[in-house]
Each structure stands twice: as C-alpha cells, then as structure tokens.
C-alpha cells in the first residue's frame, strides 16, 4: 500500500488552558496554514479554540 506523503500528524492545543489533546492529521497540500478549530475542552468544560501544534514523539 502506498504511503501518503501529503498527510502530516499534528496535535491540537487549547488556547485557554494549554492542554494538548487529540492527535490528528491534516493534508498539508490543502491546508498549508495552521488549523484553528472550535472544540470542547474537558478541562474547562466549555467550547474553546484549539490551535495546531507539533506532535511530540
């Protein structure tokens, strides 16, 4: 099976509490900018903006 080189693994970090959750991947050809997604943060129990960060291995 061919490996998809355009996918990049990233982490999402809460902009309010700073907790890193939900490792995910994105297509760097379609979305070259950093992701900003509104998601539910279980730490503060509210919907906040999650920003893209590097995934530490």
N, CA, C and O atoms as a Maestro MAE file, in Angstrom:
{
 s_m_m2io_version
 :::
 2.0.0
}

f_m_ct {
 s_m_title
 :::
 protein
 m_atom[228] {
  # First column is atom index #
  i_m_mmod_type
  r_m_x_coord
  r_m_y_coord
  r_m_z_coord
  i_m_residue_number
  s_m_chain_name
  s_m_pdb_residue_name
  s_m_pdb_atom_name
  i_m_atomic_number
  :::
  1 25 0.836 -1.170 0.000 1 A "UNK " " N  " 7
  2 3 0.000 0.000 0.000 1 A "UNK " " CA " 6
  3 2 0.885 1.239 0.000 1 A "UNK " " C  " 6
  4 15 1.886 1.284 0.715 1 A "UNK " " O  " 8
  5 25 0.534 2.224 -0.778 2 A "UNK " " N  " 7
  6 3 1.346 3.439 -0.896 2 A "UNK " " CA " 6
  7 2 1.172 4.322 0.337 2 A "UNK " " C  " 6
  8 15 0.077 4.471 0.879 2 A "UNK " " O  " 8
  9 25 2.290 4.896 0.752 3 A "UNK " " N  " 7
  10 3 2.260 5.801 1.897 3 A "UNK " " CA " 6
  11 2 1.913 7.208 1.398 3 A "UNK " " C  " 6
  12 15 2.491 7.689 0.423 3 A "UNK " " O  " 8
  13 25 0.980 7.849 2.066 4 A "UNK " " N  " 7
  14 3 0.531 9.176 1.649 4 A "UNK " " CA " 6
  15 2 1.462 10.226 2.251 4 A "UNK " " C  " 6
  16 15 1.433 10.466 3.458 4 A "UNK " " O  " 8
  17 25 2.278 10.845 1.422 5 A "UNK " " N  " 7
  18 3 3.272 11.813 1.885 5 A "UNK " " CA " 6
  19 2 2.681 13.183 2.196 5 A "UNK " " C  " 6
  20 15 3.330 13.995 2.855 5 A "UNK " " O  " 8
  21 25 1.473 13.452 1.738 6 A "UNK " " N  " 7
  22 3 0.894 14.774 1.953 6 A "UNK " " CA " 6
  23 2 0.236 14.911 3.333 6 A "UNK " " C  " 6
  24 15 -0.109 16.023 3.734 6 A "UNK " " O  " 8
  25 25 0.056 13.807 4.066 7 A "UNK " " N  " 7
  26 3 -0.537 13.865 5.403 7 A "UNK " " CA " 6
  27 2 0.535 14.180 6.437 7 A "UNK " " C  " 6
  28 15 1.652 13.666 6.361 7 A "UNK " " O  " 8
  29 25 0.192 15.021 7.398 8 A "UNK " " N  " 7
  30 3 1.115 15.423 8.455 8 A "UNK " " CA " 6
  31 2 0.399 15.256 9.789 8 A "UNK " " C  " 6
  32 15 -0.735 15.709 9.942 8 A "UNK " " O  " 8
  33 25 1.054 14.604 10.767 9 A "UNK " " N  " 7
  34 3 0.454 14.420 12.083 9 A "UNK " " CA " 6
  35 2 0.704 15.647 12.937 9 A "UNK " " C  " 6
  36 15 1.825 16.148 13.023 9 A "UNK " " O  " 8
  37 25 -0.376 16.131 13.578 10 A "UNK " " N  " 7
  38 3 -0.313 17.332 14.408 10 A "UNK " " CA " 6
  39 2 -1.071 17.078 15.709 10 A "UNK " " C  " 6
  40 15 -1.792 16.088 15.837 10 A "UNK " " O  " 8
  41 25 -0.902 17.972 16.660 11 A "UNK " " N  " 7
  42 3 -1.656 17.947 17.901 11 A "UNK " " CA " 6
  43 2 -2.489 19.214 17.989 11 A "UNK " " C  " 6
  44 15 -2.169 20.223 17.360 11 A "UNK " " O  " 8
  45 25 -3.557 19.159 18.773 12 A "UNK " " N  " 7
  46 3 -4.398 20.335 18.978 12 A "UNK " " CA " 6
  47 2 -4.264 20.776 20.428 12 A "UNK " " C  " 6
  48 15 -4.398 19.965 21.344 12 A "UNK " " O  " 8
  49 25 -3.997 22.069 20.634 13 A "UNK " " N  " 7
  50 3 -3.762 22.619 21.970 13 A "UNK " " CA " 6
  51 2 -4.820 23.669 22.275 13 A "UNK " " C  " 6
  52 15 -5.105 24.529 21.442 13 A "UNK " " O  " 8
  53 25 -5.399 23.600 23.462 14 A "UNK " " N  " 7
  54 3 -6.423 24.550 23.886 14 A "UNK " " CA " 6
  55 2 -5.798 25.933 24.088 14 A "UNK " " C  " 6
  56 15 -4.728 26.059 24.682 14 A "UNK " " O  " 8
  57 25 -6.471 26.954 23.593 15 A "UNK " " N  " 7
  58 3 -5.932 28.310 23.707 15 A "UNK " " CA " 6
  59 2 -6.141 28.907 25.098 15 A "UNK " " C  " 6
  60 15 -5.469 29.875 25.456 15 A "UNK " " O  " 8
  61 25 -7.061 28.350 25.890 16 A "UNK " " N  " 7
  62 3 -7.319 28.887 27.236 16 A "UNK " " CA " 6
  63 2 -6.519 28.169 28.319 16 A "UNK " " C  " 6
  64 15 -5.842 28.822 29.114 16 A "UNK " " O  " 8
  65 25 -6.582 26.843 28.364 17 A "UNK " " N  " 7
  66 3 -5.895 26.125 29.447 17 A "UNK " " CA " 6
  67 2 -4.530 25.592 29.021 17 A "UNK " " C  " 6
  68 15 -3.697 25.309 29.882 17 A "UNK " " O  " 8
  69 25 -4.274 25.447 27.721 18 A "UNK " " N  " 7
  70 3 -2.985 24.990 27.239 18 A "UNK " " CA " 6
  71 2 -2.812 23.490 27.205 18 A "UNK " " C  " 6
  72 15 -1.713 22.997 26.954 18 A "UNK " " O  " 8
  73 25 -3.885 22.755 27.455 19 A "UNK " " N  " 7
  74 3 -3.811 21.302 27.464 19 A "UNK " " CA " 6
  75 2 -3.747 20.769 26.029 19 A "UNK " " C  " 6
  76 15 -4.534 21.178 25.176 19 A "UNK " " O  " 8
  77 25 -2.810 19.857 25.768 20 A "UNK " " N  " 7
  78 3 -2.655 19.252 24.454 20 A "UNK " " CA " 6
  79 2 -3.523 18.001 24.386 20 A "UNK " " C  " 6
  80 15 -3.337 17.058 25.154 20 A "UNK " " O  " 8
  81 25 -4.477 18.008 23.453 21 A "UNK " " N  " 7
  82 3 -5.338 16.845 23.287 21 A "UNK " " CA " 6
  83 2 -5.453 16.502 21.819 21 A "UNK " " C  " 6
  84 15 -5.041 17.265 20.945 21 A "UNK " " O  " 8
  85 25 -6.012 15.360 21.573 22 A "UNK " " N  " 7
  86 3 -6.476 14.928 20.276 22 A "UNK " " CA " 6
  87 2 -5.427 14.991 19.170 22 A "UNK " " C  " 6
  88 15 -5.468 15.899 18.340 22 A "UNK " " O  " 8
  89 25 -4.481 14.039 19.140 23 A "UNK " " N  " 7
  90 3 -3.578 13.998 17.996 23 A "UNK " " CA " 6
  91 2 -4.372 13.671 16.733 23 A "UNK " " C  " 6
  92 15 -5.227 12.786 16.743 23 A "UNK " " O  " 8
  93 25 -4.091 14.377 15.667 24 A "UNK " " N  " 7
  94 3 -4.832 14.216 14.427 24 A "UNK " " CA " 6
  95 2 -3.887 14.426 13.256 24 A "UNK " " C  " 6
  96 15 -2.697 14.673 13.452 24 A "UNK " " O  " 8
  97 25 -4.400 14.331 12.063 25 A "UNK " " N  " 7
  98 3 -3.573 14.566 10.883 25 A "UNK " " CA " 6
  99 2 -4.288 15.540 9.971 25 A "UNK " " C  " 6
  100 15 -5.509 15.691 10.027 25 A "UNK " " O  " 8
  101 25 -3.504 16.201 9.125 26 A "UNK " " N  " 7
  102 3 -4.084 17.123 8.165 26 A "UNK " " CA " 6
  103 2 -3.338 16.971 6.847 26 A "UNK " " C  " 6
  104 15 -2.211 16.478 6.812 26 A "UNK " " O  " 8
  105 25 -3.970 17.394 5.779 27 A "UNK " " N  " 7
  106 3 -3.355 17.366 4.464 27 A "UNK " " CA " 6
  107 2 -2.651 18.701 4.269 27 A "UNK " " C  " 6
  108 15 -3.306 19.737 4.158 27 A "UNK " " O  " 8
  109 25 -1.318 18.683 4.227 28 A "UNK " " N  " 7
  110 3 -0.575 19.938 4.162 28 A "UNK " " CA " 6
  111 2 -0.624 20.591 2.790 28 A "UNK " " C  " 6
  112 15 -0.256 21.758 2.659 28 A "UNK " " O  " 8
  113 25 -1.068 19.874 1.767 29 A "UNK " " N  " 7
  114 3 -1.248 20.489 0.448 29 A "UNK " " CA " 6
  115 2 -2.528 21.318 0.400 29 A "UNK " " C  " 6
  116 15 -2.541 22.397 -0.192 29 A "UNK " " O  " 8
  117 25 -3.586 20.834 1.008 30 A "UNK " " N  " 7
  118 3 -4.867 21.549 1.003 30 A "UNK " " CA " 6
  119 2 -4.923 22.652 2.047 30 A "UNK " " C  " 6
  120 15 -5.537 23.692 1.807 30 A "UNK " " O  " 8
  121 25 -4.299 22.449 3.195 31 A "UNK " " N  " 7
  122 3 -4.328 23.434 4.280 31 A "UNK " " CA " 6
  123 2 -2.903 23.735 4.735 31 A "UNK " " C  " 6
  124 15 -2.440 23.149 5.714 31 A "UNK " " O  " 8
  125 25 -2.200 24.628 4.054 32 A "UNK " " N  " 7
  126 3 -0.823 24.946 4.458 32 A "UNK " " CA " 6
  127 2 -0.745 25.808 5.716 32 A "UNK " " C  " 6
  128 15 0.284 25.814 6.392 32 A "UNK " " O  " 8
  129 25 -1.822 26.540 6.043 33 A "UNK " " N  " 7
  130 3 -1.838 27.381 7.241 33 A "UNK " " CA " 6
  131 2 -2.110 26.527 8.472 33 A "UNK " " C  " 6
  132 15 -2.514 25.369 8.366 33 A "UNK " " O  " 8
  133 25 -1.880 27.124 9.652 34 A "UNK " " N  " 7
  134 3 -2.163 26.412 10.900 34 A "UNK " " CA " 6
  135 2 -3.664 26.315 11.113 34 A "UNK " " C  " 6
  136 15 -4.416 27.235 10.792 34 A "UNK " " O  " 8
  137 25 -4.086 25.179 11.664 35 A "UNK " " N  " 7
  138 3 -5.505 24.957 11.925 35 A "UNK " " CA " 6
  139 2 -5.942 25.681 13.193 35 A "UNK " " C  " 6
  140 15 -5.189 25.765 14.163 35 A "UNK " " O  " 8
  141 25 -7.153 26.195 13.175 36 A "UNK " " N  " 7
  142 3 -7.818 26.722 14.365 36 A "UNK " " CA " 6
  143 2 -9.237 26.182 14.333 36 A "UNK " " C  " 6
  144 15 -10.039 26.561 13.480 36 A "UNK " " O  " 8
  145 25 -9.542 25.290 15.275 37 A "UNK " " N  " 7
  146 3 -10.833 24.612 15.304 37 A "UNK " " CA " 6
  147 2 -11.479 24.842 16.655 37 A "UNK " " C  " 6
  148 15 -10.804 24.798 17.684 37 A "UNK " " O  " 8
  149 25 -12.769 25.086 16.660 38 A "UNK " " N  " 7
  150 3 -13.506 25.249 17.900 38 A "UNK " " CA " 6
  151 2 -13.996 23.875 18.350 38 A "UNK " " C  " 6
  152 15 -14.797 23.237 17.668 38 A "UNK " " O  " 8
  153 25 -13.499 23.424 19.520 39 A "UNK " " N  " 7
  154 3 -13.825 22.115 20.060 39 A "UNK " " CA " 6
  155 2 -14.149 22.234 21.546 39 A "UNK " " C  " 6
  156 15 -13.925 23.276 22.162 39 A "UNK " " O  " 8
  157 25 -14.679 21.154 22.107 40 A "UNK " " N  " 7
  158 3 -14.994 21.087 23.528 40 A "UNK " " CA " 6
  159 2 -13.745 20.706 24.312 40 A "UNK " " C  " 6
  160 15 -13.092 19.710 24.000 40 A "UNK " " O  " 8
  161 25 -13.413 21.496 25.328 41 A "UNK " " N  " 7
  162 3 -12.275 21.206 26.199 41 A "UNK " " CA " 6
  163 2 -12.804 20.578 27.492 41 A "UNK " " C  " 6
  164 15 -13.544 21.234 28.225 41 A "UNK " " O  " 8
  165 25 -12.445 19.330 27.788 42 A "UNK " " N  " 7
  166 3 -12.942 18.693 29.006 42 A "UNK " " CA " 6
  167 2 -12.327 19.280 30.278 42 A "UNK " " C  " 6
  168 15 -12.875 19.102 31.366 42 A "UNK " " O  " 8
  169 25 -11.199 19.975 30.152 43 A "UNK " " N  " 7
  170 3 -10.547 20.562 31.319 43 A "UNK " " CA " 6
  171 2 -11.342 21.744 31.878 43 A "UNK " " C  " 6
  172 15 -11.508 21.857 33.092 43 A "UNK " " O  " 8
  173 25 -11.832 22.625 31.003 44 A "UNK " " N  " 7
  174 3 -12.625 23.785 31.434 44 A "UNK " " CA " 6
  175 2 -14.118 23.578 31.221 44 A "UNK " " C  " 6
  176 15 -14.931 24.386 31.670 44 A "UNK " " O  " 8
  177 25 -14.475 22.507 30.546 45 A "UNK " " N  " 7
  178 3 -15.862 22.133 30.265 45 A "UNK " " CA " 6
  179 2 -16.600 23.195 29.452 45 A "UNK " " C  " 6
  180 15 -17.759 23.508 29.727 45 A "UNK " " O  " 8
  181 25 -15.914 23.744 28.445 46 A "UNK " " N  " 7
  182 3 -16.505 24.724 27.534 46 A "UNK " " CA " 6
  183 2 -15.933 24.510 26.140 46 A "UNK " " C  " 6
  184 15 -14.917 23.835 25.971 46 A "UNK " " O  " 8
  185 25 -16.590 25.086 25.148 47 A "UNK " " N  " 7
  186 3 -16.050 25.081 23.800 47 A "UNK " " CA " 6
  187 2 -15.035 26.209 23.670 47 A "UNK " " C  " 6
  188 15 -15.339 27.364 23.969 47 A "UNK " " O  " 8
  189 25 -13.824 25.870 23.219 48 A "UNK " " N  " 7
  190 3 -12.763 26.856 23.049 48 A "UNK " " CA " 6
  191 2 -12.077 26.626 21.706 48 A "UNK " " C  " 6
  192 15 -12.361 25.650 21.010 48 A "UNK " " O  " 8
  193 25 -11.185 27.522 21.357 49 A "UNK " " N  " 7
  194 3 -10.447 27.401 20.111 49 A "UNK " " CA " 6
  195 2 -9.202 26.560 20.359 49 A "UNK " " C  " 6
  196 15 -8.429 26.830 21.278 49 A "UNK " " O  " 8
  197 25 -9.019 25.540 19.530 50 A "UNK " " N  " 7
  198 3 -7.841 24.693 19.580 50 A "UNK " " CA " 6
  199 2 -6.952 25.046 18.410 50 A "UNK " " C  " 6
  200 15 -7.416 25.135 17.273 50 A "UNK " " O  " 8
  201 25 -5.656 25.250 18.688 51 A "UNK " " N  " 7
  202 3 -4.697 25.623 17.652 51 A "UNK " " CA " 6
  203 2 -3.740 24.469 17.397 51 A "UNK " " C  " 6
  204 15 -3.470 23.651 18.276 51 A "UNK " " O  " 8
  205 25 -3.240 24.427 16.182 52 A "UNK " " N  " 7
  206 3 -2.326 23.370 15.762 52 A "UNK " " CA " 6
  207 2 -0.959 23.537 16.415 52 A "UNK " " C  " 6
  208 15 -0.422 24.643 16.478 52 A "UNK " " O  " 8
  209 25 -0.398 22.421 16.902 53 A "UNK " " N  " 7
  210 3 0.969 22.392 17.431 53 A "UNK " " CA " 6
  211 2 1.670 21.164 16.878 53 A "UNK " " C  " 6
  212 15 1.034 20.274 16.314 53 A "UNK " " O  " 8
  213 25 2.973 21.124 17.043 54 A "UNK " " N  " 7
  214 3 3.730 19.942 16.627 54 A "UNK " " CA " 6
  215 2 3.442 18.806 17.588 54 A "UNK " " C  " 6
  216 15 3.285 19.023 18.790 54 A "UNK " " O  " 8
  217 25 3.375 17.617 17.066 55 A "UNK " " N  " 7
  218 3 3.133 16.434 17.881 55 A "UNK " " CA " 6
  219 2 4.477 15.896 18.347 55 A "UNK " " C  " 6
  220 15 5.316 15.527 17.524 55 A "UNK " " O  " 8
  221 25 4.690 15.848 19.652 56 A "UNK " " N  " 7
  222 3 5.952 15.360 20.214 56 A "UNK " " CA " 6
  223 2 5.939 13.852 20.211 56 A "UNK " " C  " 6
  224 15 4.946 13.230 20.590 56 A "UNK " " O  " 8
  225 25 7.040 13.262 19.783 57 A "UNK " " N  " 7
  226 3 7.121 11.787 19.710 57 A "UNK " " CA " 6
  227 2 7.900 11.233 20.849 57 A "UNK " " C  " 6
  228 15 8.069 10.018 20.949 57 A "UNK " " O  " 8
  :::
 }
 m_bond[227] {
  # First column is bond index #
  i_m_from
  i_m_to
  i_m_order
  :::
  1 1 2 1
  2 2 3 1
  3 3 4 2
  4 3 5 1
  5 5 6 1
  6 6 7 1
  7 7 8 2
  8 7 9 1
  9 9 10 1
  10 10 11 1
  11 11 12 2
  12 11 13 1
  13 13 14 1
  14 14 15 1
  15 15 16 2
  16 15 17 1
  17 17 18 1
  18 18 19 1
  19 19 20 2
  20 19 21 1
  21 21 22 1
  22 22 23 1
  23 23 24 2
  24 23 25 1
  25 25 26 1
  26 26 27 1
  27 27 28 2
  28 27 29 1
  29 29 30 1
  30 30 31 1
  31 31 32 2
  32 31 33 1
  33 33 34 1
  34 34 35 1
  35 35 36 2
  36 35 37 1
  37 37 38 1
  38 38 39 1
  39 39 40 2
  40 39 41 1
  41 41 42 1
  42 42 43 1
  43 43 44 2
  44 43 45 1
  45 45 46 1
  46 46 47 1
  47 47 48 2
  48 47 49 1
  49 49 50 1
  50 50 51 1
  51 51 52 2
  52 51 53 1
  53 53 54 1
  54 54 55 1
  55 55 56 2
  56 55 57 1
  57 57 58 1
  58 58 59 1
  59 59 60 2
  60 59 61 1
  61 61 62 1
  62 62 63 1
  63 63 64 2
  64 63 65 1
  65 65 66 1
  66 66 67 1
  67 67 68 2
  68 67 69 1
  69 69 70 1
  70 70 71 1
  71 71 72 2
  72 71 73 1
  73 73 74 1
  74 74 75 1
  75 75 76 2
  76 75 77 1
  77 77 78 1
  78 78 79 1
  79 79 80 2
  80 79 81 1
  81 81 82 1
  82 82 83 1
  83 83 84 2
  84 83 85 1
  85 85 86 1
  86 86 87 1
  87 87 88 2
  88 87 89 1
  89 89 90 1
  90 90 91 1
  91 91 92 2
  92 91 93 1
  93 93 94 1
  94 94 95 1
  95 95 96 2
  96 95 97 1
  97 97 98 1
  98 98 99 1
  99 99 100 2
  100 99 101 1
  101 101 102 1
  102 102 103 1
  103 103 104 2
  104 103 105 1
  105 105 106 1
  106 106 107 1
  107 107 108 2
  108 107 109 1
  109 109 110 1
  110 110 111 1
  111 111 112 2
  112 111 113 1
  113 113 114 1
  114 114 115 1
  115 115 116 2
  116 115 117 1
  117 117 118 1
  118 118 119 1
  119 119 120 2
  120 119 121 1
  121 121 122 1
  122 122 123 1
  123 123 124 2
  124 123 125 1
  125 125 126 1
  126 126 127 1
  127 127 128 2
  128 127 129 1
  129 129 130 1
  130 130 131 1
  131 131 132 2
  132 131 133 1
  133 133 134 1
  134 134 135 1
  135 135 136 2
  136 135 137 1
  137 137 138 1
  138 138 139 1
  139 139 140 2
  140 139 141 1
  141 141 142 1
  142 142 143 1
  143 143 144 2
  144 143 145 1
  145 145 146 1
  146 146 147 1
  147 147 148 2
  148 147 149 1
  149 149 150 1
  150 150 151 1
  151 151 152 2
  152 151 153 1
  153 153 154 1
  154 154 155 1
  155 155 156 2
  156 155 157 1
  157 157 158 1
  158 158 159 1
  159 159 160 2
  160 159 161 1
  161 161 162 1
  162 162 163 1
  163 163 164 2
  164 163 165 1
  165 165 166 1
  166 166 167 1
  167 167 168 2
  168 167 169 1
  169 169 170 1
  170 170 171 1
  171 171 172 2
  172 171 173 1
  173 173 174 1
  174 174 175 1
  175 175 176 2
  176 175 177 1
  177 177 178 1
  178 178 179 1
  179 179 180 2
  180 179 181 1
  181 181 182 1
  182 182 183 1
  183 183 184 2
  184 183 185 1
  185 185 186 1
  186 186 187 1
  187 187 188 2
  188 187 189 1
  189 189 190 1
  190 190 191 1
  191 191 192 2
  192 191 193 1
  193 193 194 1
  194 194 195 1
  195 195 196 2
  196 195 197 1
  197 197 198 1
  198 198 199 1
  199 199 200 2
  200 199 201 1
  201 201 202 1
  202 202 203 1
  203 203 204 2
  204 203 205 1
  205 205 206 1
  206 206 207 1
  207 207 208 2
  208 207 209 1
  209 209 210 1
  210 210 211 1
  211 211 212 2
  212 211 213 1
  213 213 214 1
  214 214 215 1
  215 215 216 2
  216 215 217 1
  217 217 218 1
  218 218 219 1
  219 219 220 2
  220 219 221 1
  221 221 222 1
  222 222 223 1
  223 223 224 2
  224 223 225 1
  225 225 226 1
  226 226 227 1
  227 227 228 2
  :::
 }
}
